[in-house]
Structure formats: structure tokens, C-alpha cells
Amino acid sequence: MTAETTTHANPTAAHLAKIDEWMQRLADETDQAAQGAELTRYLTTLSRFYTYSAHNCALIAMQRPDATRVAGYRAWQALGRQVKKGAKGIAILCPAPIKGKTEQGDDAVIALRFRTGWVFDQADTDGADLPALTVHAVAGDRYDALLRQLIEIAERGGLSVTFKPRLIQNANGVSYGDGRIELKEGNPAGNLCKTLIHEMCHERMHRAEERRTFTTQQAECQAEAVAYGVCAALAIPCPNTPTYLALYKVSRATLAANLNAIRAGVAALMEEIAPALDAARAA
């Protein structure tokens, strides 16, 4: 470990200044990502997909459990894709409000009924490729060894780390708030190091019983920014972090509002990680 890295076990004023410098850089990179054409096109496309209600999620799962992205016939056409001839639609319930007049004569919805609507899975369409965000791979032998060390550190700290071929919502990592962390197998080792650190942040900062007190944006801002700071100390590149934060609509103001929690999170996690990595290198 370098002298700079080991100072994270003792968050001095100089160390806090370094974290502030990293967060300023992260804010600049996130601003750039949020304004980029790639992310704008991706979010515009996402907005065209059907938003599942809990009831319709169940209906879709019963009829087409392998569905990934679903949209109506004309929505697919607007995205430059065409539903294949003979494709079987997925039935959902669509609200059909009944309009009328109030006693005062104002227009209003006086009743709500539902009709059957039909959506189609992406696999049943042909046409233009949908936009996808660029995911930069971080690979190398150094990260293979570091990942093994980070897993050992996490497990010594009472966490369980397992690998699975597919996670909920196709995530790269999941933290359950009860000590369990799952990682998506097959990702490059450097990406897995950063993902594991992110999920460790959630486990240390957002335990299950406390998660309801955080908005999703706040929790993801804290975990991702802390992971960015820890990765900066460990010389792990984080090329995907600005886009990740931009997707959660994390702004410079959001980072600033969470700065104290981020500072504390970086210091606490480095206090857990740095001594173990030092000892492993000295062995």
C-alpha cells in the first residue's frame, strides 16, 4: 500500500481534502455524462417502455416469464422496430377512466374501469437496435488478486459474498441489507472489485432496518460515491460511475448534500480494507 492509501485509516484534514477533490472530479464527470447524447437517447428510449404495475408484473410473469422489455405495438414502431407476424401478445390491464361532470359542472373522472391491452416482448420484434450504454471493462491480473482479497475482507467482516449468473433486474451486484451480497459472475475482475465495494458500502451504511429512511437516489449516491473514493485510493478505475449516477439523476447539489456521509463512508471502509491489504502485501 502507498502512504496515501494508508492515511484512509485515519481521516485527517488532508485526507478529507483529498476526498473533496475526488468528489469534485466525480461531480464534473457526472455532469458531462448527464449531458451526453448517449445517455439522453437511452433515457428517451426507456421512457417509451411500458411501466409495470404490481398487478401487471404478475400478469406478464405468468404469461411470459422470460420477458425482458415490453411495449405496445405502436410504441415498438416508434422505436424503429416491428412486431413479428404471428407474435403472441401479452395481456395486461389498462385503466380506462370514465369522465363526467361534478355537481358544479366541472370535468372530472367519475369512475375507473379497466380494459385488456396488449404488449409485446422485445424478442418478438425486429428492426433497429435499441440504444445501450457503453460499459467499460476494467480487467487485469492485479484485479483478480485484489478481488480475492476484498472478498476475504468482506467475509471476515461478517458479510456473505456469492456469485450468480443472473441477478434481479440484470444488476451487476445486489446487497440485501442483512449481510448478503451477490455479484454477477463473468464480469471483468476490476469491475467486480468496484461492484463489491459498492455493495459493501450499502451493507455498512444502509442496513435493511434503516433503508426505508433513505430514498433510492440518496442511497445510490452515497454507495456509488463512497465506492468511487475507495477505488481512487486503491487505484481502481471507475469509468462507469458517472453514467451510473446520472441515471439516478444525481447532481452536483446531491453530491454536496451527502458529502459528510460520503466522507465518513470512505474513511470507515478504508479503515476496514487498508490494514488487511497491508498485511496481505507484507506476508
C-alpha positions in Angstrom: 0.0 0.0 0.0 1.2 3.6 -0.6 1.4 6.1 2.1 -1.5 8.0 0.6 -3.7 4.9 0.8 -2.9 4.0 4.4 -3.9 7.5 5.5 -7.5 6.5 4.9 -7.4 4.6 8.2 -7.1 8.0 10.0 -9.2 10.6 8.3 -7.0 13.7 8.8 -7.9 17.2 7.4 -5.5 16.4 4.5 -7.4 13.2 3.8 -10.8 14.9 3.9 -9.4 17.4 1.4 -8.4 14.6 -0.9 -11.9 13.1 -0.7 -13.4 16.5 -1.5 -11.1 16.7 -4.6 -12.3 13.2 -5.7 -15.9 14.3 -5.3 -15.4 17.5 -7.2 -13.9 15.4 -10.1 -16.8 13.0 -9.8 -19.3 15.9 -10.0 -17.6 17.2 -13.2 -17.7 13.7 -14.8 -21.3 13.1 -13.8 -22.4 16.5 -15.3 -20.7 15.5 -18.5 -22.4 12.1 -18.5 -25.8 13.6 -17.8 -25.5 16.0 -20.8 -24.2 13.4 -23.2 -26.1 12.3 -26.3 -25.7 8.6 -25.4 -27.5 8.9 -22.1 -30.1 11.2 -23.4 -31.0 8.8 -26.2 -31.0 5.9 -23.8 -33.4 7.6 -21.3 -35.7 8.7 -24.2 -36.0 5.1 -25.3 -36.6 3.8 -21.7 -39.5 6.3 -21.4 -41.3 4.5 -24.2 -41.4 1.2 -22.4 -44.5 0.1 -20.5 -44.3 0.9 -16.8 -45.3 -2.2 -14.9 -47.8 -2.0 -12.0 -47.5 -4.8 -9.4 -50.6 -6.5 -10.8 -49.4 -6.3 -14.4 -46.0 -7.6 -13.4 -47.7 -10.7 -12.1 -49.7 -11.0 -15.4 -46.6 -10.7 -17.5 -44.7 -13.2 -15.4 -47.5 -15.7 -15.7 -47.7 -15.4 -19.4 -44.2 -14.7 -20.4 -41.7 -15.3 -17.6 -38.7 -14.7 -19.8 -39.9 -11.2 -21.0 -37.3 -8.5 -20.8 -38.7 -5.3 -22.3 -42.3 -4.9 -23.3 -44.1 -2.2 -25.2 -47.3 -1.8 -27.2 -47.4 -2.4 -31.0 -47.2 1.3 -31.9 -44.6 2.0 -29.3 -42.3 -0.6 -30.9 -42.9 1.1 -34.3 -41.9 4.5 -32.8 -38.6 2.9 -31.7 -37.9 1.6 -35.2 -38.9 -2.0 -34.6 -41.8 -4.1 -35.9 -43.7 -6.8 -34.1 -43.2 -10.1 -35.9 -46.1 -11.6 -37.8 -47.9 -14.1 -35.6 -46.3 -12.9 -32.4 -48.5 -13.6 -29.4 -49.2 -10.5 -27.3 -49.1 -10.4 -23.5 -52.4 -9.3 -21.9 -52.3 -6.5 -19.4 -54.9 -4.4 -17.7 -55.1 -0.8 -18.8 -57.1 1.9 -16.9 -60.0 3.3 -18.8 -61.3 6.3 -16.9 -65.0 7.3 -17.3 -65.3 11.1 -17.5 -68.3 13.1 -16.4 -69.3 16.3 -14.6 -69.2 17.2 -11.0 -72.2 18.8 -9.3 -70.5 22.1 -10.0 -70.3 21.2 -13.7 -66.6 20.7 -13.8 -65.0 17.9 -15.9 -63.8 15.0 -13.8 -63.2 11.3 -13.7 -66.3 9.8 -12.1 -65.3 6.2 -12.3 -62.4 3.9 -13.3 -62.7 0.7 -15.1 -60.1 -1.5 -16.8 -59.8 -2.9 -20.3 -57.5 -5.5 -21.7 -54.4 -4.2 -23.5 -51.6 -6.0 -25.3 -47.8 -5.6 -25.1 -45.1 -7.5 -26.9 -41.7 -8.6 -25.7 -38.6 -7.3 -27.4 -37.8 -10.9 -28.6 -40.9 -10.8 -30.7 -39.8 -7.7 -32.7 -37.3 -7.0 -35.5 -35.7 -3.8 -36.5 -33.3 -1.1 -35.3 -31.0 -1.8 -32.4 -32.1 -0.2 -29.2 -29.6 2.2 -27.7 -27.4 0.7 -25.0 -25.0 2.5 -22.6 -21.3 1.8 -23.1 -19.9 -0.3 -20.3 -16.1 0.0 -19.9 -14.3 -3.1 -18.8 -11.6 -2.9 -16.1 -9.6 -6.1 -16.3 -6.1 -7.4 -15.4 -4.3 -9.8 -13.2 -3.9 -7.2 -10.5 -7.7 -7.0 -10.1 -8.0 -10.8 -9.9 -5.8 -10.9 -6.8 -7.4 -7.8 -5.4 -10.9 -9.2 -5.8 -10.0 -12.3 -3.8 -8.6 -10.1 -1.1 -11.7 -7.9 -1.0 -13.9 -11.0 -0.8 -11.9 -12.3 2.2 -12.1 -8.9 3.9 -15.9 -8.8 3.4 -16.3 -12.3 4.7 -14.1 -11.6 7.8 -16.4 -8.6 8.4 -19.4 -10.8 8.6 -20.7 -10.5 5.0 -21.5 -13.3 2.6 -20.4 -12.9 -1.0 -21.8 -15.2 -3.7 -21.7 -15.2 -7.5 -24.7 -15.9 -9.7 -25.1 -15.9 -13.5 -28.1 -13.5 -13.3 -29.3 -11.1 -10.7 -32.6 -9.3 -10.2 -33.2 -6.6 -12.8 -30.0 -7.8 -14.5 -27.9 -5.9 -11.9 -24.2 -6.4 -11.5 -24.4 -6.6 -7.8 -27.1 -6.8 -5.1 -27.0 -6.0 -1.4 -29.9 -7.2 0.8 -29.1 -5.2 3.9 -28.7 -8.4 6.1 -25.1 -9.2 5.3 -25.7 -10.9 1.9 -24.0 -9.7 -1.2 -24.5 -11.2 -4.7 -22.3 -10.5 -7.7 -22.9 -11.2 -11.3 -20.4 -13.8 -12.5 -18.5 -13.3 -15.7 -17.8 -9.6 -15.3 -14.2 -8.4 -15.5 -12.3 -8.5 -12.2 -11.8 -4.8 -11.9 -15.5 -4.1 -12.4 -16.3 -6.8 -9.8 -13.9 -5.1 -7.3 -15.7 -1.8 -7.7 -19.2 -3.5 -7.5 -18.2 -5.4 -4.4 -17.0 -2.2 -2.7 -20.3 -0.5 -3.7 -22.3 -3.3 -2.2 -20.1 -3.3 1.0 -21.0 0.4 1.3 -24.7 -0.4 1.2 -24.2 -3.1 3.9 -22.2 -0.7 6.1 -24.4 2.4 5.5 -27.9 1.1 4.6 -28.8 -1.9 6.6 -32.3 -3.4 5.9 -33.9 -1.9 9.0 -32.7 1.6 8.0 -33.2 1.5 4.3 -36.7 2.9 4.4 -35.2 6.2 5.8 -33.2 6.7 2.5 -34.6 7.5 -0.9 -33.2 5.3 -3.7 -31.3 8.3 -5.1 -29.7 9.1 -1.7 -28.7 5.5 -1.0 -27.2 5.0 -4.5 -25.5 8.4 -4.4 -23.8 7.6 -1.1 -22.8 4.0 -2.1 -21.5 4.9 -5.5 -19.6 8.0 -4.4 -18.0 6.1 -1.5 -17.0 3.3 -3.8 -15.6 5.9 -6.2 -13.5 7.4 -3.4 -12.3 4.0 -2.1 -11.4 2.9 -5.7 -9.5 6.1 -6.2 -7.4 5.2 -3.1 -6.9 1.7 -4.4 -6.1 2.8 -8.0 -9.1 1.1 -9.4 -10.6 3.0 -12.4 -14.3 3.7 -12.3 -15.2 4.7 -15.9 -18.9 3.7 -15.4 -19.6 5.6 -12.2 -20.5 9.0 -13.8 -23.1 7.4 -16.0 -24.5 5.3 -13.1 -25.0 8.4 -11.0 -26.5 10.3 -13.9 -29.1 7.5 -14.4 -30.2 8.1 -10.8 -30.3 11.8 -11.5 -27.6 12.5 -9.0 -26.5 16.1 -9.4 -23.6 18.2 -8.1 -26.1 19.5 -5.4 -27.0 15.9 -4.4 -23.3 15.0 -4.0 -22.8 18.1 -1.9 -25.8 17.4 0.3 -24.4 13.9 1.0 -20.8 14.9 1.3 -20.4 14.3 5.1 -21.9 10.8 4.8 -19.6 10.1 1.8 -16.5 11.3 3.7 -17.4 9.2 6.7 -18.2 6.2 4.4 -14.8 6.4 2.6 -12.9 6.7 5.9 -14.8 3.8 7.5 -14.4 1.4 4.6 -10.8 2.2 4.2 -10.2 1.6 7.9 -11.7 -1.9 7.3 -9.9 -2.5 4.0 -6.4 -0.9 4.2 -4.9 -2.8 7.2 -6.0 -6.1 5.7 -4.4 -5.3 2.3 -1.3 -4.0 4.0 -1.0 -7.2 6.0 -1.5 -9.4 2.8 1.2 -7.5 1.0 3.6 -7.8 3.8 3.1 -11.5 4.2 
